[in-house]
Structures are given as structure tokens and as C-alpha cells.
Amino acid sequence: MTIADTTFIIDILSGDTNALNKLDDLVARNEPLWMPAVVLHELEYGAGLHHDPEAERARIQSLEAALPVVPFDAAQARIAGDLEARLELAGKRPGRVDVQIAALAQTRGESVLTRDERFPHTDEVRIERY
């Protein structure tokens, strides 16, 4: 099972060839793909800043209808807080949503699909690139 990072969803919506090929590969392997609720938050934020927010929201909603949205719960929040603190103490400044996605993947035992080179690297989270 795979958790989609925001970059993957944006790339799908933008028609990025590498992302679309990866999506085809997941479908061919019957590999479930999930969208974290925190990714939906980032997409809605971006839609609100878009020159045509309603059209952008419609595109997001069509993708949301095809991908199950996974909530972010209290146990994952605790793990994310600890992970963010450890990374910051090590001199890294991870993105808060990225840490939340990493915690979600860790608790579910799933990999994160991203091309974001700044996504937090930990032993507990497998990262899949495209």
C-alpha cells in the first residue's frame, strides 16, 4: 500500500508523465493508493490561491472521488511531533505536513510516494520515488 504525497497528487493533476506512468504501474499491480487528509488540506489551500479556485477545486474533487482519503489521528500526531522534534534537533527543518504524512505512513506500515527530495528521511518510513 502507498500513501501519496502532495507532490504526486499535484503532478497527477498537472499531467506529469512520470507521475502518470507511476499511477499506471500502481493500477497494473493492483496496489492501493491513499491520499492523506493533510494532503487534501494542502490542495485546498492551493486551490484558494489559484486564479480559478472553483475549477481547481473541481479537479481536486474528481481525484478525491477516486482515491480514499486517510484521516490523521491523535496517535499519528504524537509520532509526527516526536519525529519533527528529532529532525529539528539534528539540524533539519522538515515541512510540518511532510512529517504528518511520514507519521501516517509509519503507523500504517506503508510507503510514501513522492519526488520531493526534502521529504524527511527516517528508518521508519519507506520512500518510493517516481
N, C-alpha and C positions, 0 to 999 in steps of 0.2 A: 504494500500500500504506500501511497505517496501523498505528501502534503504539498500543495502548490504555494510557492512564494509569490509575492506581489509582482515581481519582475516577470514571472512566467505568465501570469494572467494578463498583464499589460501587453506582453509580446504576442499572446494569442489574439487579443483584441486588435492589435496593430497589424496582424498578418505576417509576423516574423516567420521566415521559412524554417529556421532551426526549431523554434517552439512548435510550429505546426507539425513538423516531422516527428518531434518527440511525442506530441499528443497522439499522432497516428500510431507510433510504436506502442504507447501505453494501451491504446484501444485494441491493437492487434494481440497484445499479450493478456488482454482482459484484466489489466492492472487498475484497481480503483484509484481515483484521483479525488482529493478533497480540497476544499477551499476554506481556510480558517476564517472565522468571523472577523478577526483583526485585519485580514486582507480585504474583506468587504468594506471595512471602515476606511482603509486607505483608498480604495477605489471610489467610494462615495465622496471622500474629501476631494480627490482629483476631479471628479465629475462636477462638483460645486464650483471649481475654479475654471472649468472648461468654458470656451466661448459659446458652446451649445449644451448646457447642462442636461436638458431633458433628453436629447439624442444620446448623450453619453450614458445617462442612467438607463436608457432603454437597452443599450448594448450590454451593460453590466447585468441587467436583469435577465437577458436572454442567456448569458453564460451561467448566471446563478441558477437558472432553472435546470441546467444540465449537470451542474456539479453540487454534490451535497456540501452544505456549509457546516463546519465543525465549530461548536462553541468553545470559548476559553473559560475554564473554571477556576475555582479557588486553589486547587492542588497545583494546577499549571502556573498560576500566578505566583505561588510560593517558589516554585522551581525557577521561574523566569527571574524573579527578584534576586535569588541567590546567584544564578548564572550571570546576570548583568553586573552584580557587585564583584564577583570573582574576575570577570573580564576587565572591568574598570581598574581594579587593584593591580592587574597585570599590565596596565598601561594601554588597554584597548578601549575604544569608545563605541560599543555596539549600538546599533539602532534599537530602540525600545521594541518596536513591532517585530523586528527580526528575532530578538530574544524571546518574545512571546511565541513566535512560530516555532523556534527551536525547542522551547519547553513543551509545546503541544506535540511535536514530533517525538520528543523523548518519552513522554508519558504514554504515547500510543505505540511506540516501537516502530515508527515509520520513518522513511527518509524525506528530506526536503528537496524539492525540485526548484533550482534557481540557477541563474547565471551571474548573480550578484557576488562579486569577488570579496566584498566586505561582509558577507553573511558570516555570523560568528561560528568559528570552528571549535568544536569540542569533541572529546572522545565519545560522548553520549549520543551524538546526533550524526547520522549519515547524511551526507550531502550528495545529491545527484545533479550533475551539470548537463547542459544541452548546448 
